Amino acid sequence: MIELKQVRKIFGSLRAVEGLDLMVPRGEIFGLLGHNGAGKSTAIGMMLGQVWPTAGEILIDGFDITTQRKRALLKVGAIFETPVFYDYLSGWRNLEILSHYTAPTPKARIDEVVEWVGLSGREKSKVRTYSHGMRARLALAQALLPKPELLILDEPSDGLDPEGIHEMRQTILRLHREMGLTILLSSHLLNEVEQLCTRIAVMNKGRKVFEGEMSNLGKSQGWARLEVSDFPAATRCLRAQNLIIDERPNAVCLSEKVAVDQVVRCLVANNIAIHAIAPHEQSLEEFYLELMQSSQPGGKDQPSPQLGNSAKI
């Protein structure tokens, strides 16, 4: 649905995006992550034809965004940067006016998207009376007006309270499930990305530093959580038997072909009580922070973390 090939964007002396390759398959919820200034918003702006690339190729549904912009964006809805509405008008009237920026939209379609995003009963109220969460749902309604097949959401939960974040998450999942939308999601909320996305890419200083499937995230290869009566003594014993190659608080990295039962037998033989041992499930936050550290100048001298065999660094 989205394909970027060696895309570059330069603002004066600033290389905002450099050599970006990205593939968003149809039907997925794809997460785009990175710190502020990583280049995410610039990349999304180029996908939407609002920022002109310095070099490279951007295809949306097979159409080049620079030469076939109208066809490329025909089935695209988006929330990009901070949505702006006419506060003195109703939510419904805002949608009616904004729909004319692309194409006149039947009233039945406006009523339909109002129902989809959960604004029924408040669509005739003036926008100035809306909460932040209601404004976010109104922005989502606007993005749904053209009956998109691709939905691009830049920080859709930004500024929402926990209840609003939960409601937005459920709405996105429902849109994906019932409408079959392809969704590109940019967010700082790693917990939301973890619950929503099937695949992620991570940018740092304008470059993609990781792309891979979320389904393999928890498989932190070789690491096991270890809770024992004496952790320092346990690691000394395990290293002496060449059963582990690394350690961190309450976790050890097993040597190649070493199984958990070998660790257990070693510890029992050395009279170290075992309270718990299990494969370590790495969270997206742990993975992201480790990736950022390893991709920084002077960071860890090791390969970047991977999410299974499909990862691309």
C-alpha angles and dihedrals in degrees: 000000000000124000126176120186120194092324118185132183122186124186105192105297093348118098098204095173125016128187095337117182115181136164122191110187120217115267098022134117100228123192124212111197137181145119122280107289093024091121100255097125092044090052091049091046089055091049089054094047092244094111119044115226118235090215141347136056129282119192124187113189087342096307124114110243093212099049102024101031097149094051092041093055097037093104099029127109122185148182104204125174115327113342113228124209138177100260094197092058130071122262090248093051090048090055091047092052096042092049089065090065087074108017137325109278125209116244089239090062092051090050089049096054091044087057092045095056096042101250096123110135094025101056091098094051119100114263092236087070093054123108120232089261092052090050089052090053090048089053089051090049090054090051090052096051097092092053092247128200090197123048119192113195121187108195095330093176096045111140096003123135119239092270091050092048090052092049092049091049092051091047092052091049091049092050090050094046101042102030097034092228124172106229129198109195127191114190144152090209101095093183090058092048089050091054097042112034132081093191136014142198123199125209128197125181093346097311133098108243098175143016125176150122121289092217090074096045097099093053099095096179116236098354123121131184109239127190114180140154093256114019098182091051090046093053092047090054093045093048091048089057092044090240096130135037101190143012142197132174108314093346138087133193110228122225117249113290092006114136128208093247090062089055091049093051091049094051094045090050089055094048095247112148114231116213098173140350126177141142110283114249107208116214123221089248092056091046093047095049092047090049093050091050093048093048095051121095106265091017125135113317094233140095116280115264116269135211099218131297096315093064119120120200 
